[in-house]
Amino acid sequence: MNRFEKSREKFQQLFGDGVSPTHSTDPDLQDILNHFIFGEIFYQGNLDDKIRELITLAVLTTNQTLPQLKAHVSAALNVGLTPVEIKEAVYQCAPYIGFPKTLNAIHEVNEVFKAKNIVLPIESQKNVDEDSRFDKGLAVQVEIFGDVIAKMRENASANQKHMQDYLSAFCFGDFYTRGGLDLKTRELLTLCIISALGGAEGQVKAHVQGNKNVGNDKETLITAITHCLPYMGFPRTLNALACVNEIIPEH
């Protein structure tokens, strides 16, 4: 198949027989979009459509492109993602984009779920309580990043130690320990989220190493960041790829 045939097939798989309103007002732009995203990007690299849609949901949430997010919630269900997986991909954004933007996205997710008669709330994926969230979060943090975490905690000044505690208990304890998505998927989504933010190259580099540590190889990272390209543009994509190449050089 050529990219035009691929794009038609992929678009129908994701969205059914729906047609974007832009087709009637801006057909040239919509054709370029469809042929690039659904005829090329979706076929680059080694990720399946479920992971691709999780990445798309996370990046659209980060960018607050809510109409497109709403469309991709339906697409995510169409490729076989569960309501739990969809919710967890959006929840995973919260430590990096803040709660207001996450809540905006969750509102769109819930609107789709209600229209499809998916009962809310969905089952809880919580695996920590007040007594365990710090210890379990720190354990996940160390699993991802290794000995550097102990050094970060030791080097934190007294008036900023609370930030290290929040990282362990909140970011990793409250979110990374949740069910629904495995550690490799959460860490891959985090890389895409902070890449989409822009201006967070220090954290991008740290999470490239974290992805490597949990078993996501360089080709997986390149594919994931490439998949973000249509949603975040070339500058942030190229910056993220530069971080990948710095941490995992070509042989």
N, C-alpha and C positions, 0 to 999 in steps of 0.2 A: 504493500500500500504506500502511496505517496502521502505527504503531510496533510493534504486536503482531505483525503479519505480517512486518515487516522483521526483528524480533528473531528470529523462528523461522527465517527464511531465513538470516540471518547466522550464527546459532549453529550451524546444520547445516553451513554452509560451513566454519566454523572447526573444529568438533569432531565432525562426522559425526552419527551417531545416538546418541551418548553422552548420558547424563542425569546431572546433578550429584547426588551423594548428598544434598545439601541440599534437593532437591526433596521428598524424603520426610519430612524432619524440620522444615524451615522453608520451606514453599512460598511464603508471602507474601514473605519476604525474597528468595528466589531469583527470583520473578517481577519484583519491583522492579528487581533487579540486571539481569536479562536484558533487560527492556524499556528500561532506561536506557542500559546499555552498548551492547547490540547493536541496539537499535531507534532510538536517538538519537545517541549519541556517535560511533558508527562512520559515521554519515551526515553529520556536521557538517564542513564545510570541504573542503579540496582535496587531501587525502592519500589515496593508495591503500592497500589492505589490507596490502601488504608493509611499507610504512613504518610503518603503525600497529602491526603486530605486532613490528617491531624496537623501537619505542618501548615497547610493553608489556613486552617482555623486559627492556629496560634498567631500567625503573622497578620491575618486580617483583624484579629482582636487587638494585637499590638498597635496596628495602624489606625484602629477605630474606623475602618471602612465597613460600617455595619450593614448596609444593604447587601453587599457582596458576602459578608459573613453569613447572613441569613440564608442566602441561596446555597452556600456551601454546607450549611448544616443539613439541608435536604440531600445534597450530593453525598455527604459523609454517610448518611443512613443508606443511601442507594448502593454504596460500595460495600456495605456490610458492617460498618462501625456501629457499636452499641451506644445507646444513650449515655451510659456510664463513661465510655471512652471519650465521647464528644465533650461531656461536661468536664472531665479531668484535664483535657487539653486546654480548655479555657481557664480552669482554675489554676493551672500551672503558670499562667501568665502573671498572676496577682503580685508575687514578690518583685517583679521586674517592671511592671507598668503601673502598679498601684490599684487600689480597690475601686475607685470610681469608674475607670475604664473597663475593669473586669466585670463590674456589675452591669455596665452598658451592654457588654457582649452577652452576658448571661440572660439579660432580658430578651435579646433576639433569639437565643437558643430556646428559651422557654416558649416563645411565641410559636416557633416551629413545632416543638413537642406538643403543645396544646392542640394545634391544628391537626396533628397526626394522632391525637388521642393517646399520647404517651403519658402515663400517670406520673404526676409530680407530688412530692419530691421523689426522685429515684433513690435507690438503696445507698445508704451511707458507705463510704470507702475509708472512713477514719480508722486509723490503727494506733493512735496514741492518745494518752490522757495528760492531764496537767502534770502528773508525776513523771511521765516517761518521755514527753515530747523533746526535751532538751537532750537527754542521753541518746535516744533513738535517732534524733536529727544529727547529732554530732557523729554518731557511728556511720550514718550514710555519707556525711560530709567527708569523713576520713576515707571511706571506701572509694569515693570519687576522686579525691584530691591527694590523699596520702599524708605524708609527714608535714607538708606545708601548713596544714591546719593548726597543728600544735605550735608552730613557729609564729603564725599569725596571732594566735591567742596570747602567746608569751610577749610578743612585741607591742601589743595594743596598750596605749596609755590608759591610765586609770579612768580618765573622763570619757574614753571612747570604748571601753571594754563592753559596754552594753550592746554595741553594734555587733560584736562577735557573738554575743549571746543570742541576739535576735536572729542572726544568720543561722545559727545551729538549731534553735528551737522553732523559729517561725518558718523561714525559707525551707529548711531541710526537714525539720520535725513535723510541721503542720502540713506540708505539701508533698515532699519527696517520699514520705513513708506511706502515702495513701495507696489504696488498691486501684484497680482499673487499668493502669498503665505500668509496665515494668520500668526498671531503673534506666536501661539503655534508651528506651523511648523518651522518658522524661528528660534525660540529659540531652538528647538530640533536639527535642523541642526547645529546651532552654537556649541552646546555641542559636537556633533560628530566631527566637524571640529577641535576644540581646543583639543579634546581627541586625534585625529590623529596626531596632531603636536608633541606631546610629550614634556615634560618639562614645561608644562603650567598648572600644577595641581592647582595653586591658582585660575586661571581663570576657570578651570573646576569646582571647588567647587562653585564659584560664580554663574556659569551658571546652576549647579544642583539646587541651590536655586531659580534662576530665572525661570527655568522650572517648579519647584513646584509652584511658585507664579502664573504662567499663566495657570496652570491646567494640566500639564503633570505629571502623578503620577509616583511612583517609578518603577512599573512594566513596564511602557512605556519607562522609561530611561534605565532600564536593557535590555530590548529588543533592543532598538536602539543601545546601546553600543555593545551588543552581535552581532548585525548585522554588526558592523564595524570590528569584529575580523578577518575575512579572509583577509581583506584589510590592516589592520594595525598591526596584530600580537598580541600575548598574552601579552607581557610586557605593552604596552600602554593600552590594553583593561583592564587588571587587575588593573593598576593604576587608570583608570577612574572609574571602579567599586568600588575601595576603596574610591574614592571621593564621590560617590553616597552614600555609606554606612556611611560615616562620617557625611554627611549633613542630610541624611534621614535614621536614624538607624533602624535596624530590631526591631520589638516590642518584 
